[in-house]
Amino acid sequence: MKIYSNNANRTKNSMRNIVFGLGNQVVLSVAALVCRMVFTRVLSAEYLGINGLFTNILSVLCLAELGIGSSIIYELYGALAKEDHEAVKSLMKFYRNIYNAVGVFVLAMGTLILPVVPKIVGESPITGNIYAIYYIFLMTTACSYFFSYRSALITADQRNYICVTLNTLTIVVQDVVQIIILLTTRNFILYIICQLIFTIAYNVVIYFVSGRLYPYLREKNVKAITGERKTRMLINAKALVISKISFTLVNSTDNIIISAICGLIDTGLISNYLLLTQTMKSFVKKIFDALTASVGNLNATVETKYQESVFREINFLSFWLYSWSAVAFFIAGNDMVELLFGKEYRMGFAVISIVALNYYTEGMHDVVNIYRNTLGIFKQGQYMNLITGVLNIVFSIALGKVFGVFGILLATLISRAVSVLWYYPYTVFHYGFRISSKGYFKRYIVYLLAAGCASLLSKSVIVAINLGLFANIVIDIIVAIIVPNAFYLLVFCKTTEFKSLHRRFKRRPR
């Protein structure tokens, strides 16, 4: 049928993006872990804490972007699918102007809060000028806006493998230079200056590469965005403002609250566990990032029935990958932290359990977010996001005072569970597919129970084994590979989603 005529191209682009994404992520993850290992052996846990704290503070300032980027990328999907170069030029000019303004705003607002930075940090044994450290973080964040907008065009055009490869080369060289700096100088300020320099370098390279890929961007006769399109974009951006505020309140305040209630040391300790989950998520997310542009293209060209069937396949794939990696982290996380960073960086069973659960539930939400963005469902659910953010802060403070780090992480799970984890999927099915969401929630419960059973089965296999750290990790990895996957294969091999994915992976698009 005509509506499926681009399936082969979409699949080919998606698979190429996935292969490049995963291959490059292996290199990135090894480099990042080696760099962190050197970091923890050269500098104290307080430096890890300050790194996470300042990153979260500046994430709050990045609210200035206010969601306009997502609404522009949504418009780019349609313009690229229609090969409308004039529309692409207009959108990118508008995007550039917005992001230049955001960069200036972040720099200005970050400078204004400079005097209160020592109060936020509190007492700390960190040597060096705390103002200088903060300002380097600020410059790194602000500078990324002045050129990075062009990477959105490359990604929307299903060529994300280009950005991924360039990013990998930049980050690997950066990590090598940072390791040399740590080993030779033990200077944290030089370490973060290196990050600033390579951030600027990457964005400049992306700018010029995009100019070669899309030479029409250099043309001077760029028309202003039409009134109808601009109005639609601003309406979508306005709806995304609250979503972005909520996301920041949920994901960028935990380190601030942990630092305030528990101290910089606990902030540094939990950052190692979050590094492991972020490393795992970066692998899994590369797959779904690679699919996003193809999903956007598909949603712009086919009917809703086919959109929903593809959603079920991708959602099942998301469950398998995120739950499998969550089980692996649950049984091997503490041993990996001890091996990589030292025994003194280990945390309790309760903390690793809640980190694993947060990782799984957040990961399972990725596919829903992909469809919300590619279907243009921006307005619906905006106030639910705000509720999530407010609840997270209230629960984090209340539970953090009683249960410490565990309570703050539990608050994040609770705030999501009572709001966006159920409402966002509802909006996709109700406003996007225009069908009932009951089937989705039934599958979600089944998937959650299956993930829980796989975790318990895997843990029961290794609970009595203690053959030394390295041997334990080898056993953990073997169990994590075999037990959950065998269990899922047994339970789900006859489902429609499994069969559809199996057929899709067996094809070899030319």
C-alpha positions in Angstrom: 0.0 0.0 0.0 1.1 3.5 -0.7 1.1 4.6 2.9 3.7 2.0 3.7 6.0 2.8 0.7 8.6 4.5 3.0 8.8 1.6 5.5 12.0 0.3 4.1 13.7 3.7 4.2 12.5 4.3 7.7 13.7 0.9 8.9 17.0 1.4 7.2 17.6 4.8 8.7 16.5 3.6 12.1 18.8 0.5 12.0 21.8 2.6 10.8 21.2 5.2 13.6 20.9 2.3 16.1 24.1 0.6 15.0 26.1 3.9 15.0 24.5 4.9 18.3 25.2 1.7 20.2 28.7 1.3 18.7 29.7 4.9 19.7 28.1 4.5 23.1 30.4 1.5 23.9 33.3 3.8 23.4 31.8 6.7 25.3 30.8 4.5 28.3 34.3 3.0 28.6 35.9 6.4 28.4 33.5 8.0 30.9 33.9 5.1 33.4 37.7 5.2 33.2 37.6 9.0 33.6 35.3 8.6 36.7 37.6 5.9 38.1 40.6 8.3 37.9 38.5 11.1 39.3 37.4 9.2 42.4 41.0 8.1 43.1 42.5 11.6 42.6 39.8 13.9 44.1 37.4 13.4 47.0 33.7 12.6 47.0 32.9 16.3 47.6 34.1 17.1 44.1 31.6 14.6 42.7 29.0 16.3 44.8 29.8 19.8 43.5 29.7 18.5 39.9 26.2 17.1 40.3 25.0 20.1 42.3 26.1 22.7 39.8 24.8 20.7 36.9 21.3 20.6 38.5 21.3 24.3 39.4 22.1 25.2 35.8 19.5 22.8 34.5 17.0 25.0 36.3 18.3 28.1 34.4 17.9 26.2 31.2 14.1 26.5 31.7 14.6 29.7 29.6 14.4 27.4 26.5 10.7 26.9 27.5 10.0 24.1 25.1 10.3 26.0 21.8 12.9 23.6 20.6 10.5 20.6 20.7 7.7 22.5 18.9 10.2 23.6 16.1 11.5 20.0 15.7 7.9 18.8 15.4 7.4 21.3 12.5 10.7 20.1 11.0 9.4 16.5 10.6 6.7 17.6 8.2 8.9 20.1 6.3 11.6 17.5 5.8 9.2 14.8 4.8 7.8 17.2 2.1 11.3 18.4 1.1 10.1 22.0 1.8 13.4 23.8 1.9 11.9 27.2 2.3 10.0 26.1 5.5 13.2 24.4 6.8 15.2 27.6 6.3 12.5 29.7 8.1 12.3 27.3 11.0 16.1 27.1 11.5 16.4 30.9 11.4 13.7 31.2 14.0 15.3 28.4 16.0 18.7 30.2 15.9 17.3 33.5 17.1 15.5 31.8 20.0 18.6 29.8 21.1 20.9 32.8 20.9 18.5 34.7 23.2 18.4 31.7 25.5 22.2 31.5 25.7 22.4 35.1 26.6 19.6 34.8 29.2 21.2 31.7 30.9 24.6 33.5 31.1 23.0 36.7 32.5 20.8 34.9 35.1 23.6 32.6 36.1 25.8 35.6 36.8 23.1 37.2 38.9 22.9 34.2 41.3 26.7 34.1 41.6 26.8 35.8 45.0 24.6 33.1 46.7 26.6 30.1 45.3 28.7 29.6 48.5 25.5 29.5 50.6 24.0 26.8 48.3 27.2 24.7 48.5 27.6 25.2 52.3 30.7 24.2 54.2 33.0 22.2 52.0 36.7 21.1 52.0 36.9 21.9 48.3 40.0 23.9 47.5 39.9 26.6 44.8 37.7 29.5 44.1 34.1 28.3 44.3 33.0 31.2 42.2 35.4 30.3 39.4 34.2 26.7 39.4 30.6 27.7 39.2 31.2 30.2 36.4 33.0 27.6 34.3 30.0 25.3 34.6 27.8 28.3 33.7 29.9 29.1 30.5 29.8 25.5 29.4 26.0 25.4 29.7 25.4 28.8 28.0 27.8 28.3 25.1 26.1 25.2 24.0 23.1 27.1 22.9 24.8 29.3 20.3 25.5 26.5 17.8 23.7 23.4 19.0 20.4 24.3 17.3 21.6 22.9 14.0 22.0 19.4 15.4 18.2 19.3 15.7 17.9 19.5 11.9 20.4 16.6 11.4 18.5 14.5 13.9 15.0 15.3 12.5 16.3 14.3 9.0 17.0 10.7 10.4 20.8 11.3 10.3 21.5 11.2 14.0 24.4 8.9 13.4 26.4 11.9 12.2 25.9 13.8 15.5 26.5 10.7 17.5 29.8 9.9 15.8 31.1 13.5 16.1 30.0 13.6 19.8 31.8 10.3 20.4 35.1 11.6 18.9 34.9 14.8 20.9 34.0 13.2 24.2 36.7 10.5 24.0 39.4 13.1 23.3 38.0 15.2 26.1 38.1 12.3 28.5 41.7 11.5 27.6 42.8 15.1 28.2 40.9 15.3 31.5 42.5 12.1 32.7 45.9 13.5 31.9 45.0 16.7 33.7 43.9 14.8 36.8 47.0 12.6 36.9 49.5 15.4 36.4 47.9 18.3 38.2 45.0 17.1 40.4 43.4 20.4 39.5 39.6 20.4 39.3 39.4 23.8 37.7 41.6 22.7 34.8 39.5 19.6 34.5 36.2 21.6 34.0 37.9 24.2 31.7 38.7 21.2 29.4 35.1 20.3 29.3 34.2 23.9 28.4 36.7 23.9 25.5 35.5 20.7 24.0 31.8 21.6 24.4 32.5 24.7 22.2 34.5 22.7 19.7 31.8 20.1 19.2 29.1 22.7 18.6 31.2 24.6 16.2 31.9 21.4 14.2 28.2 20.5 14.1 27.4 24.0 12.8 29.8 23.7 9.8 28.9 20.0 9.1 25.2 21.0 8.9 26.1 23.8 6.5 27.7 21.3 4.2 24.8 18.8 4.4 22.1 21.5 3.9 23.8 24.2 1.8 20.4 26.0 1.3 20.7 27.1 4.9 23.4 29.6 3.8 20.9 31.3 1.4 20.0 34.8 2.4 16.5 35.0 1.1 14.9 33.4 4.2 11.2 34.1 4.6 9.6 34.8 7.9 7.5 32.0 9.4 3.9 32.4 8.3 1.4 33.6 10.9 -0.5 30.3 11.1 2.7 28.2 11.6 4.2 30.7 14.1 1.0 30.8 16.1 0.8 27.0 16.2 4.4 26.8 17.3 4.0 29.3 20.0 0.8 27.6 21.3 2.7 24.3 21.5 5.7 26.0 23.1 3.4 27.6 25.7 2.0 24.2 26.6 5.5 22.8 26.8 6.6 25.5 29.3 4.8 23.8 32.2 6.0 20.4 31.0 9.6 21.6 31.0 9.3 23.3 34.4 7.9 20.0 35.8 10.7 17.9 34.2 13.2 20.2 35.8 11.5 20.1 39.2 11.5 16.3 39.1 14.9 15.6 37.5 17.1 18.6 38.4 16.3 19.2 42.1 17.2 15.8 43.7 20.9 16.6 44.0 20.1 20.1 45.3 17.9 18.6 48.0 20.3 15.8 48.8 23.1 18.3 49.2 21.0 20.5 51.5 19.6 17.6 53.7 22.4 15.0 53.5 25.5 16.9 52.5 27.9 16.9 49.5 29.4 13.5 50.4 26.1 11.7 49.9 25.5 13.7 46.8 28.9 12.4 45.5 28.1 8.8 46.6 24.7 8.6 44.8 26.3 10.2 41.7 28.2 7.0 41.1 25.1 4.9 41.1 23.4 7.4 38.8 26.4 7.3 36.5 25.9 3.5 36.1 22.1 3.9 35.4 22.8 6.8 33.1 25.4 4.7 31.2 22.8 1.9 30.8 20.1 4.3 29.8 22.4 5.9 27.3 22.7 2.6 25.5 19.0 1.8 25.5 18.0 5.4 24.7 20.3 5.4 21.7 17.9 2.9 20.2 14.9 5.0 20.8 16.6 8.2 19.8 17.4 6.5 16.5 13.8 5.6 16.1 12.3 9.0 17.0 12.8 10.7 13.6 11.4 7.6 11.8 8.4 7.6 14.1 7.9 11.3 13.4 8.0 10.6 9.7 5.6 7.7 10.1 3.1 9.6 12.2 3.1 12.4 9.5 2.3 9.9 6.7 0.1 7.0 8.0 -3.2 6.4 9.6 -3.6 6.0 13.4 -4.3 2.3 13.4 -0.8 1.5 12.0 0.7 4.1 14.4 -0.7 2.3 17.4 0.5 -1.1 16.2 4.0 0.2 15.9 3.7 1.9 19.3 2.9 -1.5 20.9 6.0 -3.1 19.3 8.3 -0.2 20.4 6.8 -0.3 23.9 7.4 -4.0 24.2 11.0 -3.5 23.1 11.3 -0.7 25.7 10.1 -3.0 28.4 12.5 -5.8 27.5 15.6 -3.6 27.3 14.9 -1.4 30.3 13.8 -4.2 32.6 16.7 -6.4 31.6 19.2 -3.6 32.4 17.4 -2.7 35.6 17.7 -6.3 36.8 21.4 -6.3 35.9 21.9 -3.1 37.9 19.8 -4.4 40.8 22.0 -7.6 41.3 25.4 -6.2 40.3 25.3 -2.5 41.0 27.0 -2.5 44.4 29.7 -4.8 43.3 30.4 -2.7 40.2 30.6 0.5 42.3 33.1 -1.2 44.6 35.2 -2.4 41.7 35.2 0.8 39.8 35.3 3.5 42.6 36.2 1.7 45.8 34.4 0.0 48.7 33.9 3.3 50.5 31.5 4.4 47.8 29.0 1.6 48.3 25.5 2.4 49.5 22.7 0.3 51.1 20.3 -2.3 49.5 17.4 0.1 49.8 19.1 2.8 47.8 20.1 0.5 45.0 16.6 -0.9 44.8 14.9 2.5 44.5 17.5 3.6 41.9 16.7 0.5 39.8 13.0 1.1 40.1 13.3 4.7 39.2 15.5 3.8 36.2 12.9 1.3 34.9 9.8 3.5 35.3 11.5 6.5 33.8 12.8 4.4 30.9 9.4 2.9 30.2 8.1 6.4 29.8 10.4 7.2 26.9 8.2 5.7 24.2 5.2 7.6 25.4 7.2 10.8 25.3 8.4 10.0 21.7 4.8 9.7 20.6 3.6 12.8 22.4 6.3 14.8 20.7 5.9 13.3 17.2 2.1 13.5 17.3 2.2 17.1 18.5 0.4 16.3 21.8 1.9 19.2 23.8 -1.0 21.0 25.4 -2.8 18.0 27.0 -1.4 17.1 30.4 0.6 20.4 30.9 -0.9 21.0 34.4 -0.4 17.4 35.4 3.4 18.0 34.8 3.3 20.9 37.2 1.6 18.8 39.8 4.4 16.2 39.4 7.1 18.8 40.0 5.5 20.3 43.1 4.8 16.9 44.6 8.4 15.8 44.0 9.8 18.8 45.9 7.3 18.4 48.8 7.7 14.7 49.1 11.5 14.9 48.7 11.9 17.3 51.6 9.4 15.4 53.8 10.8 11.9 53.1 14.4 13.1 52.8 14.4 14.3 56.4 13.2 10.9 57.6 14.9 8.4 55.2 17.7 10.4 53.7 18.8 9.7 50.2 16.4 6.8 49.9 13.5 9.0 50.8 14.4 11.6 48.3 14.6 9.0 45.5 11.4 7.4 46.7 9.7 10.8 46.5 10.6 11.0 42.8 9.0 7.6 42.1 5.8 8.5 44.0 5.4 11.9 42.4 5.6 10.3 38.9 3.4 7.3 39.8 0.5 9.5 40.9 0.6 11.8 37.9 2.4 11.5 34.5 3.1 7.8 34.5 -0.6 7.2 34.0 -1.8 10.5 32.4 0.7 10.8 29.6 -0.1 7.4 28.1 -3.8 8.3 28.4 -3.2 11.4 26.3 -1.3 9.5 23.6 -4.2 7.0 23.2 -7.0 9.5 23.6 -5.8 12.4 21.5 -3.3 10.6 19.3 -4.6 7.1 18.5 -8.2 8.0 19.5 -8.8 4.6 21.2 -9.0 3.4 24.7 -5.8 3.2 26.8 -7.0 0.2 28.9 -4.9 -2.3 26.9 -1.8 -0.2 27.5 -2.3 -0.2 31.2 -3.0 -3.9 31.4 0.3 -4.6 29.5 2.1 -2.1 31.8 1.0 -4.1 34.9 2.0 -7.4 33.2 5.4 -6.0 32.3 6.0 -4.6 35.8 5.1 -7.9 37.4 7.3 -9.8 34.9 10.2 -7.4 35.7 9.7 -8.0 39.4 9.7 -11.7 39.0 12.9 -11.6 36.9 14.6 -9.5 39.6 13.6 -11.9 42.4 14.6 -15.0 40.4 18.0 -13.4 39.5 18.7 -12.3 43.1 17.8 -15.7 44.5 20.4 -17.3 42.3 23.3 -15.1 43.5 22.2 -14.3 47.1 24.3 -17.0 48.8 27.4 -16.6 46.5 30.5 -14.9 47.9 33.6 -15.9 46.0 35.4 -12.5 46.0 34.6 -9.3 44.3 35.7 -10.1 40.8 34.2 -13.6 40.7 31.0 -12.2 42.1 30.7 -9.7 39.3 31.4 -12.4 36.7 28.6 -14.5 38.2 26.3 -11.4 38.4 26.8 -10.7 34.7 26.2 -14.3 33.7 23.0 -14.5 35.7 21.8 -11.1 34.4 22.2 -12.3 30.8 20.6 -15.7 31.2 17.8 -15.5 33.8 15.7 -12.4 32.8 16.0 -13.1 29.1 15.1 -16.8 29.5 12.1 -15.8 31.7 10.9 -13.2 29.3 11.2 -15.5 26.3 9.2 -18.1 28.1 6.5 -15.7 29.1 6.2 -13.5 26.0 7.2 -15.6 23.0 3.7 -16.1 21.8 2.5 -12.5 22.1 1.7 -10.4 19.1 4.3 -7.8 20.0 7.1 -10.4 20.2 6.2 -12.0 16.9 5.9 -8.6 15.1 9.3 -7.5 16.4 10.8 -10.9 15.5 9.6 -10.6 11.9 10.8 -7.0 11.7 14.3 -7.9 12.9 14.5 -10.9 10.5 14.1 -8.5 7.6 17.2 -7.1 5.9 16.3 -3.8 4.4 18.4 -2.9 1.3 
